[in-house]
Amino acid sequence: MQLNDLLGKSRNELDAMFGTNLAGPIPEGNSEGDAIALAGSFWNRLIAHFVHDLAWQGKVFTRNPDGTTTLLNKLGPDGARAIMAQVYYTESWVDGKKCIVLDYSKTALARKIRDEIRLVDPVNRIYLGIVWWGKKRTIDFALKFPA
């Protein structure tokens, strides 16, 4: 599987993938990302490419000396690192099963955002994510980590 493969899936297919996979290990390193704004539509790939080129390219996960993990998003056309989140395991708001949460609650600019991710392709290190704004589900996204 490649990131591009997820851009062709419907919301139901993405939900099934998220629901049938385990959280996996908390990732580490520099990921490539794609936004999945209109799952299953013709426009989804166009929007994903536009977002990737101009707004968001993925996330960089860092394991800290104290054992915690944080991340920074890669923003803008140059992939500037910004908007930090805490990373940990907890229950998904989608199905109550274990997921990896990207918690922005302590970040002023993104306080209401919570992302949930699960490993959907262990061989290619691809995670599928869901973005929440407060308790409202907004968009999905995918992350691929180098082997």
N, C-alpha and C positions, 0 to 999 in steps of 0.2 A: 504494500500500500504506500501511496505517496500523499502528501498534503492535498494536492490537486484532486485526488479521488474523493475526498470528503466534500469538496465544493459541489459535486454533482448529486449529493444525497439529499433526500427530503428530510423534513423535520422529524417525521416518524422513524425514518431509518437511523438518523443521528441519535434520537432518543433511545432506540433499541440498542445501538452500539454502546451508549453511555451506561444503560441499565444492565447489560450483560457482561460488562468488563469490571475487573477489580481496580482499585485505586492505583496499584503499582507502587514502585518506589518514588519517593520525592525526588524530582529531577534535579540535576545540577548542570550548569553550563549555559551556553548561549544558544537559544532556540530560534528557529525561523517560525514565523506565525502567519496564519491567514484568518481573517475575519469571515464569519459565515452569517451574513446579515439577512438574507432572504433565501433560506434553505429550500432547495428543490426548484428554484425559479431560474429562468434564463438570465436574469440580472445578477444573480449571486456571484458568478465568476468575475463579471465586470466590476462589481463593487469591491470584491476581494482584492483584485489587482490595483484598483484605485487607492483603496485604504493602505495596501502594502507599500505602494510607491510614495504616498504622501503623508500618511498619518501614523501607522503602527506596523512594525515589522516582526514583533515577537517579544520575548522576555529573556532576561539573563538571571538565572538562579544561582545564588551563592550560599554555600555552607559556611556558617560562621564558626569561629573557634569554640563558642559555647554550645555547639551542637544544633542550634536553630538554623533555619534557612530563611533567607529573604530574597526578594527579586526586585529588579528594576525593569520597567517597560522600555522598549526601543521605539522612540517616537520621532516623528517628522521624517523628511526625506533622507536625513543623514543618520537616523537611528540613534539619536541622543538618548542616553540613559536617564530616565526620570520616573517619578511616581512609584514609590516603594510599597511593597506589601510583605506581610508576614506569611509564612507558608507552614501548614501543619495538617494533620489528619483530623477529620471530624465527620459527622453524618451529613449526607447530602440532603438539601431541601427538596430535591426531585423525588427520591425514593427511600430516604432514610438509611441507605447503605453507606459504608465507608467511602470517602473520597478525599482528595487533597484540596484544601481550601487556600485560596490566595486572598488574604484578608487585608483590605485597604482601610479598615476602620480607624486606624491611627494616623492616616495620611489626610491632611487638610483638603487637598484638591479632589480626593476620590473617596471620602469617608463613607459614602453610601454604597460603594461597590464591593461585591463579593463574587469571586470566580470560583467555580468548582471544576476540577479536572480528574480524568481517569485515563489510564494507559489503555489505548485501544489497539496498538500494534507494538508488542514488545521487541520484535526483530528490528523494525525501523525506528523505534523509540518515538512513536507518535502518540500524543495525548489529545483527547477531545475535551473541550471546555465549554462551560455555560456561564454567562455573565448575568448577575443579578444587580438591579438598582433598587436598593431597599429590599422589599419582598417581591418585586416584579421582575420576571425573567425578561431579558432584553434580546441578546444575540448569542450565538455560539462562536467558538473559535477553535483552531487547531494549532498545536505546537509540534515541531519536529526537532529533535536533538541530534547532534552529530554522533556517529557510532564510536 
